């Protein structure tokens, strides 16, 4: 059976690095390619896709968009919070994941398996919460 080809954005540090090491240690991955990808910069997703083809990678089975930041937790009623940092979070947590999908969609559609696109991110800047806002208070 052919190996599963996985692309993990942000595999150079944090959760992405831990995920890549864990998958490699369990032999779910045969190796990792470090592609240059700067979250929040739309063109970077397309450049990383081109870089993968330089290594004869023609399809992807799984893409994990590990594109999340959480630098602040503003309250809506706070008058001290400017919108700039909030837009930074939306850019990285939402738009970056969308850009990555659009840049890699053709490679994902070439998968001979059931292709998977998964998003890992922070609660700040996301479009919805998985478990409801009441559980978020636990992490404060």
C-alpha positions as CSV (number, residue, x, y, z in Angstrom):
1,X,0.0,0.0,0.0
2,X,1.3,3.5,-0.9
3,X,2.3,5.7,2.0
4,X,-0.1,8.4,3.2
5,X,1.2,11.8,2.2
6,X,0.5,14.4,4.9
7,X,1.1,18.2,4.8
8,X,1.2,19.9,8.2
9,X,1.3,23.7,8.1
10,X,3.4,25.1,10.9
11,X,5.2,21.8,11.5
12,X,8.4,23.7,12.4
13,X,7.2,24.6,16.0
14,X,4.6,24.1,18.6
15,X,1.6,21.8,18.1
16,X,2.5,21.2,14.4
17,X,6.0,20.0,15.3
18,X,4.6,17.8,18.0
19,X,2.1,16.3,15.6
20,X,4.7,15.7,12.9
21,X,7.1,14.0,15.5
22,X,4.3,11.9,16.8
23,X,3.2,10.7,13.4
24,X,6.7,10.0,12.3
25,X,7.5,8.1,15.5
26,X,4.5,5.9,15.0
27,X,5.6,5.3,11.4
28,X,2.4,6.8,10.0
29,X,4.7,9.1,8.1
30,X,7.8,8.0,6.2
31,X,9.4,11.5,6.4
32,X,8.6,15.2,6.6
33,X,9.3,17.9,4.1
34,X,9.7,21.4,5.6
35,X,8.1,23.8,3.1
36,X,8.4,27.5,3.7
37,X,5.0,28.8,4.8
38,X,4.3,32.1,6.5
39,X,0.8,32.1,7.9
40,X,-1.1,35.3,7.3
41,X,0.6,35.9,3.9
42,X,-1.7,34.6,1.2
43,X,1.0,34.1,-1.5
44,X,3.0,32.0,0.9
45,X,0.5,29.2,0.7
46,X,0.9,29.1,-3.1
47,X,4.7,29.2,-2.9
48,X,4.7,26.3,-0.5
49,X,2.5,24.3,-2.9
50,X,5.0,24.9,-5.7
51,X,7.9,23.9,-3.4
52,X,6.3,20.5,-2.7
53,X,6.2,19.7,-6.5
54,X,10.0,20.2,-6.5
55,X,10.2,17.1,-4.4
56,X,8.1,15.1,-6.8
57,X,5.0,15.3,-4.5
58,X,2.1,15.2,-6.9
59,X,-0.8,14.6,-4.5
60,X,-1.7,15.0,-0.8
61,X,-3.9,12.6,1.2
62,X,-4.2,14.8,4.3
63,X,-3.7,18.5,4.9
64,X,-3.6,19.8,8.4
65,X,-3.9,23.6,8.5
66,X,-2.1,24.3,11.8
67,X,-2.5,28.0,11.4
68,X,-3.5,29.6,14.6
69,X,-2.4,32.3,16.9
70,X,-3.8,33.5,20.2
71,X,-2.0,36.6,21.4
72,X,-4.8,38.4,23.2
73,X,-8.3,37.6,24.6
74,X,-10.2,40.9,24.3
75,X,-13.6,41.5,25.7
76,X,-16.0,43.1,23.2
77,X,-17.0,45.8,25.7
78,X,-13.4,46.8,26.5
79,X,-12.7,50.3,25.2
80,X,-8.9,49.7,25.4
81,X,-8.9,47.0,22.7
82,X,-8.1,48.2,19.2
83,X,-9.3,46.3,16.2
84,X,-5.8,45.8,14.7
85,X,-4.8,42.8,16.8
86,X,-8.2,41.2,16.2
87,X,-7.8,41.5,12.5
88,X,-4.3,39.9,12.8
89,X,-6.0,36.9,14.5
90,X,-8.7,36.6,11.8
91,X,-6.1,36.9,9.1
92,X,-4.0,34.0,10.5
93,X,-6.7,31.8,12.0
94,X,-9.3,32.1,9.3
95,X,-8.0,33.5,6.1
96,X,-4.7,31.7,6.2
97,X,-6.4,28.3,6.5
98,X,-8.6,29.3,3.6
99,X,-5.6,30.3,1.5
100,X,-3.9,27.1,2.3
101,X,-6.9,25.1,1.1
102,X,-7.2,27.0,-2.1
103,X,-3.4,26.6,-2.8
104,X,-3.5,22.8,-2.2
105,X,-7.0,21.8,-3.3
106,X,-5.8,20.4,-6.6
107,X,-3.1,18.2,-4.9
108,X,-5.7,17.0,-2.4
109,X,-8.2,16.1,-5.1
110,X,-5.6,13.8,-6.7
111,X,-5.5,11.6,-3.6
112,X,-6.4,8.0,-4.2
113,X,-7.9,7.8,-0.7
114,X,-10.5,9.8,0.9
115,X,-8.8,13.2,1.1
116,X,-8.9,15.0,4.5
117,X,-8.5,18.8,5.2
118,X,-8.3,19.5,8.9
119,X,-7.9,22.8,10.7
120,X,-6.1,23.3,14.0
121,X,-6.4,26.8,15.4
122,X,-7.1,28.9,18.4
123,X,-10.5,30.0,19.7
124,X,-9.6,33.7,19.1
125,X,-10.3,34.6,15.5
126,X,-12.3,31.5,14.7
127,X,-15.8,31.5,13.2
128,X,-17.4,29.3,15.9
129,X,-16.7,27.4,19.1
130,X,-16.9,23.7,19.2
131,X,-18.1,23.1,22.7
132,X,-19.9,26.4,23.5
133,X,-18.7,29.5,25.2
134,X,-19.4,28.4,28.7
135,X,-16.5,25.8,28.6
136,X,-14.0,28.5,27.5
137,X,-14.2,30.0,30.9
138,X,-12.5,27.0,32.3
139,X,-9.2,27.9,30.5
140,X,-9.0,31.5,31.9
